[in-house]
Amino acid sequence: MAPAAANYYSAPTHPAPKQRGYRICDTCGAAENPSIQKFRYCGGCSPECQKSHWPSHKTICQHTAAQVSGAKKQQAMSAACPDENLVKHLRKFTSTHSALLGWAGFQALQLKRLPANIRQNALLIELSHNPRAEPLYRFSVAGTHIVPRSYVTSHDPLVAADIDRREERCRRSGGIGTLVILVQCGGISQVMPVEVDPPSKITWDLRDDWPQVLRHFVESGRTDFKPVSTTARGVVYG
């Protein structure tokens, strides 16, 4: 899990850049560098990775496509859901704020103190949607809840299988498992699995004010969430 915590009180010095977040290739583990190469949503860091990963990705990919199609049909029939792009907006929100969401989940489940919580609980983040707002201001945080992990995995076997696959890979590499974050808005859900390093390797601070930090960054349209930790030499950024 990439270290992340809040430079909460520092104001941005320039307009927040548009970005999709940094993702990891499921096949070789390479990190995305948007300034050089952007990953495709259903791809990897190279055609070779894409081809080798497709057999395991195919099922969850088709499942996601079916959800998107179903959501569009539901929105078309419901006056309460006028924005047919909600699914797209929610996916982009999750990608853009991946570091912030992962950090909030780590703090919410207190994984530094209680690593076993990663197998029992998940973080549910409920959002409100304003489709007419600028892209970085479309969502606000309506609520956060700690829920049993089975709340996520028992409703969708394909998602559960994908989480289990990530969990096994994470533990083989020395991590503690996969943190599950569920982002919901208007009846649409986005599951975000985060593979977490051993707490002994995570140096940034524990924060009890994570709900306020989460809300601040989301509702301020900020994407400059940065790593921070306190050491004997003081506060270290980077």
C-alpha positions in Angstrom: 0.0 0.0 0.0 1.5 3.3 -1.0 2.0 5.6 2.1 -0.4 8.4 2.2 -1.6 10.8 4.9 -2.8 14.4 5.0 -1.2 17.7 4.5 -4.6 18.7 5.7 -4.0 22.3 6.6 -1.8 23.4 3.7 -3.7 25.2 0.9 -2.9 24.3 -2.7 -0.3 26.6 -4.3 -1.7 26.1 -7.8 -4.9 24.8 -9.4 -5.3 21.0 -8.8 -4.2 19.2 -12.0 -6.5 16.8 -13.7 -5.3 13.3 -13.0 -6.5 9.7 -12.8 -4.3 8.4 -10.0 -1.4 6.0 -10.1 -2.3 2.4 -10.7 -0.4 -0.9 -10.6 -0.2 -3.4 -13.4 -1.9 -6.6 -12.2 0.6 -8.8 -14.1 4.1 -7.4 -13.5 3.5 -4.9 -10.7 4.8 -1.8 -12.6 3.4 1.5 -11.5 1.6 3.8 -13.9 3.4 7.1 -14.8 0.8 9.3 -16.4 3.5 11.8 -17.8 5.0 8.9 -19.8 2.4 6.2 -20.2 -1.2 5.9 -19.1 -2.7 2.5 -18.4 -5.9 1.5 -20.1 -8.8 0.6 -17.8 -8.7 -2.9 -19.0 -5.0 -3.3 -19.8 -1.6 -3.4 -18.3 1.7 -1.7 -18.7 2.4 -3.5 -22.0 0.6 -5.6 -24.6 2.4 -8.7 -23.2 1.0 -8.0 -19.7 -2.5 -7.4 -21.2 -2.5 -10.7 -23.0 -1.1 -12.8 -20.1 -3.5 -11.2 -17.6 -6.7 -11.5 -19.7 -7.7 -15.1 -18.8 -8.0 -14.1 -15.1 -9.3 -10.6 -15.8 -11.9 -11.6 -18.4 -14.6 -12.7 -15.9 -14.5 -9.6 -13.7 -14.2 -7.3 -16.7 -17.3 -8.7 -18.3 -19.1 -8.5 -15.0 -18.2 -4.8 -14.6 -19.4 -4.1 -18.2 -22.7 -5.8 -17.3 -23.0 -3.6 -14.2 -22.4 -0.5 -16.2 -25.0 -1.5 -18.8 -27.5 -2.3 -16.1 -26.9 1.0 -14.3 -27.5 3.0 -17.5 -30.8 1.2 -18.1 -31.9 1.8 -14.5 -31.0 5.5 -14.7 -32.9 5.9 -18.0 -36.0 4.6 -16.3 -35.7 6.6 -13.1 -36.2 10.3 -12.8 -34.3 10.1 -9.5 -31.1 9.2 -11.4 -30.9 11.7 -14.3 -27.2 11.4 -14.8 -26.3 8.5 -17.1 -22.6 9.1 -16.5 -22.7 8.4 -12.8 -20.9 5.1 -13.2 -18.1 6.7 -15.2 -17.9 9.6 -12.7 -17.7 7.2 -9.8 -14.9 5.2 -11.3 -12.9 8.3 -12.1 -13.5 9.6 -8.6 -12.1 6.3 -7.1 -9.1 6.4 -9.4 -8.3 10.0 -8.7 -8.6 9.7 -5.0 -7.1 6.2 -4.6 -4.3 7.3 -2.2 -6.8 9.2 0.0 -9.3 6.4 0.0 -6.7 3.8 0.8 -5.3 5.9 3.7 -8.8 6.5 5.1 -9.5 2.8 5.0 -6.2 2.0 6.8 -7.0 4.5 9.5 -10.7 3.6 9.8 -9.9 -0.1 10.4 -7.0 0.8 12.7 -4.7 -1.6 10.8 -1.6 -0.3 12.5 -2.9 -1.4 15.9 -5.1 -4.3 14.8 -3.9 -5.9 11.5 -6.5 -8.7 11.8 -9.3 -6.2 11.1 -8.4 -6.4 7.4 -10.0 -9.8 7.2 -13.1 -8.9 9.2 -14.2 -5.4 8.2 -14.4 -3.0 5.3 -14.9 0.8 4.9 -18.1 2.0 3.3 -18.0 5.5 1.9 -21.4 7.0 0.9 -21.3 9.9 -1.6 -23.7 12.5 -2.8 -23.6 13.4 -6.5 -24.0 16.8 -8.2 -23.7 16.0 -12.0 -23.8 19.7 -12.9 -20.7 20.6 -10.9 -17.1 20.8 -12.2 -15.4 17.3 -12.4 -13.5 17.6 -9.1 -16.6 18.9 -7.2 -19.2 16.4 -8.4 -19.1 14.3 -5.2 -19.4 15.1 -1.5 -19.1 12.7 1.4 -22.5 11.8 2.9 -21.3 9.3 5.4 -18.7 6.7 6.4 -19.3 3.3 8.0 -17.3 0.3 9.2 -19.1 -2.7 7.9 -18.4 -6.5 8.0 -16.2 -7.5 5.0 -18.9 -10.1 4.2 -21.2 -7.1 3.4 -19.1 -6.6 0.3 -18.0 -10.2 -0.6 -21.2 -12.1 0.0 -23.2 -10.0 -2.5 -21.0 -10.6 -5.5 -19.0 -13.9 -5.9 -17.0 -12.5 -8.8 -15.8 -9.5 -6.8 -15.1 -11.8 -3.8 -13.0 -14.0 -6.0 -11.0 -11.0 -7.3 -10.4 -9.8 -3.7 -9.3 -13.3 -2.7 -6.8 -13.4 -5.6 -5.3 -10.1 -4.5 -5.2 -11.3 -0.9 -3.2 -14.4 -1.8 -0.8 -12.4 -3.9 -0.3 -9.8 -1.2 0.4 -12.4 1.5 2.9 -14.2 -0.8 4.8 -11.0 -1.1 4.8 -10.4 2.7 1.8 -8.1 3.1 -1.1 -8.5 5.6 -3.9 -8.8 3.0 -6.4 -6.8 1.0 -8.2 -3.8 2.5 -11.7 -3.5 1.0 -13.2 -0.1 0.4 -16.8 0.2 -0.9 -17.8 3.5 -2.5 -21.5 4.0 -3.1 -23.6 6.6 -4.7 -27.2 6.6 -6.0 -27.4 2.8 -5.9 -24.1 2.4 -7.8 -21.1 0.7 -6.0 -17.4 0.8 -6.7 -15.2 -1.8 -4.9 -11.6 -0.7 -4.3 -9.3 -3.4 -3.0 -6.0 -2.2 -1.6 -3.1 -4.6 -0.9 -1.5 -3.6 2.4 2.1 -3.9 3.5 3.0 -5.1 7.0 2.3 -2.3 9.5 5.9 -2.3 10.6 6.8 -1.0 7.1 4.2 1.9 7.3 5.8 4.9 9.0 3.1 7.5 8.6 1.0 8.7 11.6 -2.2 7.3 12.9 -5.0 9.8 12.6 -8.4 9.7 14.4 -9.7 12.6 12.3 -9.7 10.6 9.1 -13.4 11.3 8.3 -12.8 15.1 8.5 -9.6 14.8 6.4 -11.5 12.6 3.8 -14.3 15.1 3.6 -12.0 18.1 3.3 -10.0 16.8 0.4 -13.1 15.5 -1.5 -15.2 18.5 -1.1 -12.4 21.0 -1.7 -11.7 19.3 -5.0 -8.1 18.7 -3.9 -6.0 15.9 -5.4 -2.7 16.8 -3.8 -3.0 14.3 -0.9 0.7 13.7 0.1 2.6 11.2 2.3 3.6 12.6 5.8 5.1 11.0 8.8 6.5 12.3 12.1 10.0 11.1 13.0 12.7 12.1 15.5 13.8 14.7 13.0 10.3 16.2 12.7 7.6 15.9 10.1 8.8 14.4 6.8 7.0 14.8 3.5 7.7 12.7 0.5 
